[in-house]
């Protein structure tokens, strides 16, 4: 029986920078006096996910969690 090399699994996660929206909105303040401020909102594309909202990576780049019974963990 010939073993075929399986393709790496693709994982997706929601981008933490834009929270899955693909764009980041931030407020630009011009003048602020006590609780009153004058400003405007700016929108820019998310550079972390290239405005897709999801980050894709293959399984070879995933770092597995250590087993908590490992001797390297000081909290045993």
Z-matrix of the N, CA and C atoms (Angstrom, degrees):
N
C 1 1.439
C 2 1.521 1 108.28
N 3 1.282 2 115.96 1 127.26
C 4 1.459 3 121.86 2 -178.56
C 5 1.522 4 109.81 3 -89.25
N 6 1.315 5 115.67 4 127.87
C 7 1.462 6 119.09 5 178.67
C 8 1.520 7 109.94 6 -89.05
N 9 1.287 8 115.78 7 127.59
C 10 1.459 9 120.53 8 177.26
C 11 1.517 10 108.94 9 -91.08
N 12 1.300 11 114.62 10 142.76
C 13 1.464 12 119.40 11 178.07
C 14 1.526 13 108.16 12 -75.49
N 15 1.308 14 115.26 13 120.10
C 16 1.463 15 118.76 14 -177.66
C 17 1.525 16 109.91 15 -76.38
N 18 1.296 17 115.20 16 149.72
C 19 1.459 18 120.51 17 178.63
C 20 1.519 19 108.82 18 -76.85
N 21 1.323 20 117.41 19 146.04
C 22 1.473 21 118.85 20 179.50
C 23 1.523 22 110.62 21 -65.01
N 24 1.316 23 115.26 22 141.01
C 25 1.458 24 120.15 23 179.67
C 26 1.520 25 109.42 24 -72.97
N 27 1.305 26 115.54 25 141.45
C 28 1.461 27 122.11 26 179.65
C 29 1.525 28 108.24 27 -98.69
N 30 1.328 29 116.49 28 129.45
C 31 1.459 30 122.32 29 177.73
C 32 1.523 31 108.56 30 -112.58
N 33 1.324 32 115.86 31 147.56
C 34 1.460 33 121.66 32 177.20
C 35 1.515 34 109.22 33 -128.41
N 36 1.311 35 115.48 34 145.29
C 37 1.455 36 120.32 35 174.54
C 38 1.522 37 108.52 36 -142.09
N 39 1.305 38 115.59 37 156.72
C 40 1.460 39 121.08 38 179.34
C 41 1.526 40 108.30 39 -74.70
N 42 1.301 41 116.24 40 138.38
C 43 1.463 42 121.86 41 -179.30
C 44 1.528 43 110.04 42 -67.56
N 45 1.330 44 116.35 43 130.65
C 46 1.457 45 120.59 44 179.79
C 47 1.518 46 112.47 45 -77.13
N 48 1.304 47 117.37 46 -24.46
C 49 1.466 48 121.03 47 -177.14
C 50 1.530 49 111.31 48 -71.79
N 51 1.334 50 117.16 49 -48.14
C 52 1.472 51 120.88 50 -176.55
C 53 1.526 52 112.33 51 -105.96
N 54 1.335 53 117.67 52 -1.58
C 55 1.471 54 124.23 53 -179.70
C 56 1.526 55 112.51 54 59.04
N 57 1.320 56 116.65 55 37.00
C 58 1.456 57 121.57 56 175.53
C 59 1.511 58 114.94 57 85.40
N 60 1.314 59 118.87 58 -0.24
C 61 1.452 60 122.17 59 -178.24
C 62 1.532 61 112.02 60 -83.21
N 63 1.312 62 117.77 61 -34.95
C 64 1.458 63 121.85 62 -177.28
C 65 1.511 64 112.70 63 95.74
N 66 1.317 65 116.79 64 -12.25
C 67 1.460 66 121.88 65 -179.41
C 68 1.520 67 110.04 66 -132.98
N 69 1.310 68 116.03 67 152.11
C 70 1.464 69 121.73 68 179.90
C 71 1.515 70 107.84 69 -118.52
N 72 1.326 71 116.42 70 126.94
C 73 1.457 72 122.17 71 178.15
C 74 1.521 73 108.24 72 -107.75
N 75 1.297 74 116.37 73 130.50
C 76 1.455 75 119.56 74 176.26
C 77 1.512 76 109.39 75 -138.53
N 78 1.311 77 115.40 76 152.91
C 79 1.461 78 121.79 77 -175.76
C 80 1.509 79 109.50 78 -96.27
N 81 1.307 80 115.65 79 130.49
C 82 1.462 81 123.41 80 177.48
C 83 1.529 82 107.48 81 -103.96
N 84 1.321 83 117.08 82 113.51
C 85 1.461 84 121.80 83 -178.37
C 86 1.523 85 109.57 84 -92.38
N 87 1.329 86 115.53 85 130.18
C 88 1.466 87 120.91 86 178.45
C 89 1.524 88 109.98 87 -95.68
N 90 1.324 89 116.04 88 -53.46
C 91 1.466 90 121.69 89 -179.15
C 92 1.523 91 108.26 90 -131.38
N 93 1.321 92 116.69 91 136.74
C 94 1.457 93 120.08 92 176.71
C 95 1.518 94 108.52 93 -133.52
N 96 1.328 95 115.46 94 129.88
C 97 1.453 96 122.23 95 178.94
C 98 1.523 97 107.60 96 -136.51
N 99 1.307 98 116.69 97 109.24
C 100 1.453 99 124.30 98 -174.82
C 101 1.526 100 110.19 99 53.19
N 102 1.340 101 118.78 100 -118.45
C 103 1.469 102 120.48 101 -179.33
C 104 1.526 103 112.96 102 -92.31
N 105 1.277 104 117.85 103 -1.09
C 106 1.455 105 121.63 104 -178.73
C 107 1.527 106 109.08 105 -101.40
N 108 1.329 107 116.43 106 138.02
C 109 1.459 108 119.30 107 177.93
C 110 1.520 109 109.65 108 -143.55
N 111 1.305 110 115.05 109 150.92
C 112 1.456 111 122.65 110 176.76
C 113 1.517 112 107.26 111 -116.13
N 114 1.310 113 116.27 112 125.80
C 115 1.454 114 119.34 113 -178.76
C 116 1.512 115 110.66 114 -168.90
N 117 1.314 116 115.03 115 -171.08
C 118 1.454 117 120.80 116 179.97
C 119 1.526 118 108.93 117 -146.51
N 120 1.325 119 116.05 118 159.29
C 121 1.455 120 121.73 119 179.85
C 122 1.520 121 109.62 120 -94.05
N 123 1.311 122 115.54 121 142.14
C 124 1.456 123 121.08 122 176.60
C 125 1.515 124 108.14 123 -121.71
N 126 1.306 125 116.54 124 146.30
C 127 1.452 126 122.58 125 178.75
C 128 1.521 127 107.60 126 -122.47
N 129 1.342 128 115.53 127 133.82
C 130 1.456 129 118.88 128 176.17
C 131 1.521 130 108.54 129 -135.85
N 132 1.303 131 116.75 130 160.48
C 133 1.459 132 122.08 131 179.16
C 134 1.518 133 110.27 132 -75.14
N 135 1.307 134 115.53 133 146.55
C 136 1.466 135 121.01 134 178.88
C 137 1.527 136 108.90 135 -78.24
N 138 1.318 137 115.64 136 125.28
C 139 1.464 138 120.45 137 -179.13
C 140 1.521 139 112.10 138 -85.14
N 141 1.321 140 117.20 139 -21.64
C 142 1.464 141 120.18 140 -177.88
C 143 1.527 142 111.43 141 -70.09
N 144 1.320 143 116.99 142 -40.53
C 145 1.473 144 120.42 143 -177.25
C 146 1.530 145 112.12 144 -112.41
N 147 1.307 146 118.54 145 8.39
C 148 1.477 147 123.63 146 -177.96
C 149 1.524 148 111.59 147 55.38
N 150 1.310 149 116.50 148 42.97
C 151 1.472 150 125.59 149 177.68
C 152 1.528 151 113.28 150 59.55
N 153 1.330 152 117.86 151 25.69
C 154 1.465 153 121.59 152 177.58
C 155 1.519 154 112.06 153 -94.00
N 156 1.329 155 118.14 154 -26.06
C 157 1.446 156 121.52 155 -178.57
C 158 1.513 157 113.33 156 88.93
N 159 1.322 158 117.28 157 -15.38
C 160 1.459 159 122.20 158 179.33
C 161 1.520 160 109.76 159 -127.87
N 162 1.315 161 115.00 160 147.22
C 163 1.458 162 120.65 161 174.21
C 164 1.517 163 106.68 162 -109.04
N 165 1.335 164 117.36 163 125.32
C 166 1.456 165 121.79 164 179.23
C 167 1.522 166 109.00 165 -107.64
N 168 1.333 167 115.61 166 140.09
C 169 1.452 168 121.39 167 177.19
C 170 1.511 169 108.55 168 -152.41
N 171 1.318 170 115.56 169 152.53
C 172 1.458 171 118.55 170 -178.96
C 173 1.528 172 111.03 171 -90.64
N 174 1.318 173 115.53 172 165.62
C 175 1.454 174 121.16 173 -171.61
C 176 1.525 175 112.85 174 -66.72
N 177 1.323 176 117.94 175 -23.71
C 178 1.465 177 119.79 176 -179.47
C 179 1.527 178 111.87 177 -68.26
N 180 1.331 179 118.03 178 -20.72
C 181 1.461 180 121.56 179 179.90
C 182 1.527 181 112.84 180 -94.14
N 183 1.334 182 117.47 181 -3.34
C 184 1.456 183 121.48 182 -179.59
C 185 1.524 184 108.62 183 -81.11
N 186 1.314 185 116.43 184 129.05
C 187 1.458 186 121.34 185 178.11
C 188 1.515 187 107.82 186 -94.32
N 189 1.344 188 117.86 187 120.53
C 190 1.477 189 118.97 188 -178.99
C 191 1.519 190 110.88 189 -72.57
N 192 1.323 191 115.13 190 152.34
C 193 1.455 192 120.79 191 175.99
C 194 1.523 193 109.37 192 -71.08
N 195 1.309 194 116.26 193 145.86
C 196 1.462 195 119.96 194 176.12
C 197 1.516 196 109.48 195 -74.67
N 198 1.308 197 114.80 196 148.83
C 199 1.449 198 119.91 197 174.81
C 200 1.529 199 107.89 198 -70.68
N 201 1.318 200 118.51 199 132.72
C 202 1.461 201 121.01 200 -175.72
C 203 1.520 202 112.52 201 -71.04
N 204 1.314 203 117.61 202 -9.27
C 205 1.466 204 121.07 203 175.70
C 206 1.530 205 110.59 204 -85.91
N 207 1.318 206 116.23 205 1.30
C 208 1.458 207 121.02 206 -179.05
C 209 1.528 208 109.80 207 -68.39
N 210 1.308 209 117.43 208 147.06
C 211 1.472 210 121.97 209 -179.27
C 212 1.528 211 112.67 210 -71.69
N 213 1.322 212 117.20 211 -17.12
C 214 1.458 213 119.91 212 -178.25
C 215 1.531 214 111.79 213 -75.26
N 216 1.318 215 117.51 214 -18.65
C 217 1.458 216 121.29 215 -178.49
C 218 1.536 217 109.34 216 -81.81
N 219 1.346 218 119.09 217 121.78
C 220 1.453 219 120.23 218 -178.76
C 221 1.533 220 113.58 219 -75.60
N 222 1.326 221 119.03 220 -9.43
C 223 1.464 222 122.67 221 -174.85
C 224 1.526 223 112.76 222 -97.88
N 225 1.332 224 118.88 223 26.85
C 226 1.458 225 121.50 224 179.18
C 227 1.503 226 110.92 225 -73.61
